[in-house]
Amino acid sequence: MEINKKMIRAGLIEEIIWNSGSWIFVDIGFSNKAKSCGILIENNKPSELMFNEACLAIKNHVKQSDSPINLVIEAPLSVSFDKEGNPKGRKIEKQKGKTRYWYVGPGCVVMVATQYLLNEIENLTQNFELRLFEGFVSFKKKEEKTNHSRDVILLREVVMNPVRYDSCIISGKGLKMDSTDILSSAFELSGRDYGIPPVIKIEG
């Protein structure tokens, strides 16, 4: 009897290259009425989908792929606390006096959406290896409207040209504001420790 082997883990910086496996880019959202998710698979054109449609598209690709899956999700995949145990922003979440902390507003919403997505993937029965990478597309100009398709295209551009855009790739160690900060997987509370993925950061 064949033993099922499934693995979801944090990706490695050295795996951020186009030929390291199959790539999926997701600008995740959580809405009952809007097409709040942008999804881009491999060299295909991006699609804007409802949350359930995005989950289905990702699961179908995982089922059909023979290679490792590299999944980039535009949501906090790690969290930070200070030495007293209070939530604290990560280094990438503060820029020129502006903040986009993981524990405030939209950050919490997309973390919950991501947990439901990963639950869906974990329920698949076939063997697969899935590597997680965090996307961070923020600090946009006020006049810029949310564009899910554009965001996933920008994330793919970094993966396709990692040397050119090496400053956009941040290791887990580079997320601490202070050396005493405590970083962990965003999903430890649900009993899942996927590790701390590298971040692909797109500025403005």
Order of alpha helices (4+ residues) and beta strands (2+ residues): beta-beta-beta-beta-alpha-beta-beta-beta-beta-alpha-beta-alpha-beta-beta-beta
